[in-house]
Amino acid sequence: MKQSKQQQTGSLWENSPTANLVRYKPSGVYFARARIAGKLIRKSLGTTVYSVAVLKLANVLKEHRQIAAGACSCHQAADLVRFLAYGGFRKKEAAGITWADVRFNDVGDGGEVIVRDTKNGDARTVPMIPPMVELLKRMRTERPDTNPESPVTLVKECQVTMDKAAKKIGMQPVTHHDLRHLFATTCIEAGVDVPTVARWLGHQDGGVLAMRVYTNHRKQHSTQQARRVQFADAPAENAVQLPQEKAG
């Protein structure tokens, strides 16, 4: 008598003595399996060693429960704010970035972040600016047992937290998308050309949209910088006086 598809699938999995921890028989790899917020989560723990799987399980379940509940501590919110501002990601894009998408350079500082869940469906690569390198290395150190498939940020959004912070210090509220604009304008002010910034943002128009959006800001920034340039009426102390030519 043939087994049903469900029975065949079920026979591939083996329960363990630990709740929410199962083993995939063909490979021996342990998985976290739990129903969180009505959704069945099954995630590889990347190990065939039971004791190691038990240690990893708690972190994986904690991350998914926080994401599902929308829990947002100040620390987690700050990490998300920095992640968006340092990478120019859209909110949805950031939520889909895992540690497997973070690639540090083997030699020296720097690296790149691969953005897969994009608005236009095409993956792109964003180089890490120095503050991003520092942020991601610190986050990685704080979560040493995190699975490569785990999301980099523990929360998907933090608008409520940002609104409370803005109100507390008396500034205008900012949105997640404002942080994307902050990344673009900061890059442009630092001298990065608009087409390059447009590629980092995921625009496919060669910089036309970015030029239209940020050209006025560049003019304002240029004007502000120009006001800083002054010529003194009197010669500076370290100026060298040129010899006067004799008449006749």
C-alpha positions in Angstrom: 0.0 0.0 0.0 1.4 3.4 -1.0 2.0 6.0 1.6 0.3 9.4 1.1 2.4 12.4 0.3 1.9 13.8 3.8 3.1 10.5 5.3 6.2 10.4 3.1 7.0 14.0 4.1 6.5 13.3 7.7 8.8 10.3 7.7 11.6 12.6 6.7 11.5 14.5 10.0 12.4 13.3 13.4 11.4 15.0 16.7 14.0 15.7 19.3 13.8 15.8 23.1 13.7 19.6 22.8 10.5 21.4 21.9 10.4 23.1 18.5 13.6 21.3 17.5 13.4 18.7 14.7 16.0 16.8 12.6 15.8 16.3 8.9 16.7 12.6 8.4 18.3 12.7 5.0 20.9 15.2 6.0 20.9 15.0 9.8 20.6 18.8 10.0 18.5 20.2 12.8 15.7 22.7 12.2 13.8 25.1 14.3 10.0 24.4 13.8 7.4 26.5 15.6 4.1 28.2 14.9 4.6 31.9 15.6 1.7 34.4 15.1 -0.2 31.7 13.3 2.6 31.1 10.8 4.6 27.9 10.7 8.3 28.6 10.9 10.8 26.0 9.8 14.4 27.2 9.7 17.7 25.4 9.3 20.1 25.7 12.2 23.0 24.7 10.1 24.3 21.9 12.3 24.0 18.2 12.8 25.2 18.4 16.4 22.3 18.3 18.8 23.9 20.4 21.6 24.8 23.1 19.1 21.3 23.1 17.7 19.8 23.6 21.1 22.0 26.7 21.7 21.0 28.2 18.3 17.3 27.4 18.7 16.7 30.0 21.4 18.1 32.9 19.3 16.2 31.9 16.2 12.9 31.6 18.0 13.5 34.9 19.8 14.2 36.7 16.5 11.1 35.4 14.8 8.9 36.2 17.8 10.2 39.8 18.0 9.7 40.3 14.2 6.2 38.8 14.3 5.2 40.9 17.3 6.7 44.0 16.0 8.6 44.4 19.2 11.0 47.3 19.0 13.4 48.2 21.8 15.3 51.4 21.6 18.5 49.6 20.9 16.9 47.6 18.0 15.3 50.8 16.7 18.6 52.6 16.7 20.2 49.8 14.8 17.5 49.9 12.1 17.7 53.7 11.8 21.5 53.5 11.3 21.1 50.5 8.9 18.7 52.5 6.7 20.7 55.7 6.8 24.0 54.1 6.1 22.7 52.0 3.2 19.9 53.9 1.6 17.6 50.9 1.7 13.9 51.0 1.5 12.1 49.7 4.6 11.0 46.5 2.9 14.4 45.9 1.3 16.1 46.2 4.7 13.7 43.6 6.2 14.8 41.1 3.6 18.5 41.4 4.1 20.1 38.5 5.9 23.6 37.9 7.3 24.3 35.8 4.3 23.9 39.0 2.2 26.6 40.8 4.3 30.1 40.4 2.9 33.1 42.0 4.6 36.3 42.4 2.6 38.9 39.7 3.4 41.6 42.4 3.5 41.2 45.8 5.1 37.9 47.5 5.9 34.8 47.8 3.7 32.5 45.2 2.1 29.2 45.1 0.4 25.5 44.4 1.2 23.4 42.5 -1.4 19.8 43.7 -1.6 17.6 41.0 -3.1 14.0 42.0 -2.2 14.0 45.2 -4.3 11.2 47.3 -5.7 12.0 46.5 -9.4 12.9 42.8 -8.7 16.5 43.1 -9.6 19.1 42.4 -6.9 21.8 45.1 -6.4 25.0 45.5 -4.4 25.6 48.5 -2.1 29.1 49.1 -0.9 29.6 49.6 2.8 30.5 53.1 3.9 32.8 53.2 7.0 29.9 53.7 9.5 28.1 50.7 8.0 31.1 48.5 8.5 31.4 49.6 12.1 27.6 49.0 12.7 27.5 45.6 11.2 30.6 44.3 12.9 29.3 45.5 16.2 25.9 43.8 15.6 27.6 40.6 14.5 29.7 40.6 17.7 26.5 41.0 19.8 24.8 38.1 18.1 27.6 35.5 17.5 25.3 32.5 17.2 23.0 34.1 14.6 22.2 31.9 11.6 23.4 33.2 8.2 19.7 33.1 7.0 18.6 35.3 9.9 17.6 38.9 9.2 20.2 41.5 10.0 17.7 43.8 11.7 15.6 42.3 14.5 12.7 44.7 13.7 11.1 45.6 10.4 10.0 49.1 11.3 10.4 51.6 14.2 8.2 54.6 13.3 6.6 54.8 16.7 10.0 54.8 18.4 11.3 57.5 16.0 8.2 59.6 16.6 8.7 59.4 20.4 12.3 60.3 20.1 11.6 63.3 17.8 9.0 64.6 20.2 11.3 64.2 23.2 14.1 66.3 21.7 11.8 68.7 19.9 12.6 68.0 16.3 10.4 67.3 13.2 9.4 63.7 12.9 11.2 61.6 10.3 10.1 58.6 8.4 11.9 55.4 7.3 12.1 56.9 3.7 13.6 60.1 5.0 16.6 58.0 6.1 17.0 56.9 2.5 17.1 60.5 1.4 19.6 61.2 4.2 21.9 58.6 2.7 21.6 60.0 -0.8 22.2 63.7 0.2 25.1 62.7 2.5 26.8 60.8 -0.3 26.3 63.7 -2.7 27.6 66.3 -0.2 30.7 64.0 0.2 31.3 64.3 -3.5 29.9 61.0 -4.9 28.5 61.6 -8.3 24.7 61.4 -8.8 24.7 58.4 -11.2 26.7 56.3 -8.7 24.3 57.3 -5.9 21.4 56.4 -8.1 22.8 52.9 -8.7 23.3 52.4 -4.9 19.6 53.4 -4.4 18.5 51.0 -7.1 17.3 53.5 -9.7 17.6 52.2 -13.2 17.3 55.5 -15.0 21.0 56.4 -15.0 20.4 59.1 -12.3 17.6 61.1 -14.0 15.3 60.8 -11.0 18.1 61.4 -8.4 19.3 64.4 -10.4 15.8 65.9 -10.3 15.3 65.2 -6.6 18.7 66.1 -5.3 19.9 68.8 -7.7 18.2 71.6 -5.8 19.8 70.3 -2.6 23.2 70.3 -4.2 22.7 74.0 -5.1 21.7 74.8 -1.6 24.7 72.9 -0.2 27.0 74.6 -2.7 25.7 78.1 -1.7 26.2 77.3 2.0 29.7 76.1 1.3 30.5 79.2 -0.8 29.6 81.5 2.2 32.5 79.9 4.1 35.0 81.2 1.6 36.4 84.6 2.5 39.4 86.7 1.5 41.0 88.8 4.2 41.6 92.5 3.5 44.9 92.5 5.4 47.7 90.1 4.3 48.0 87.0 6.4 50.8 86.7 8.9 52.4 83.9 7.0 52.1 85.6 3.6 55.3 86.4 1.7 55.6 89.9 0.4 56.7 90.0 -3.2 59.5 92.5 -4.1 58.4 95.7 -5.8 59.8 96.4 -9.2 61.8 99.6 -9.5 60.5 102.2 -11.8 62.6 103.4 -14.8 
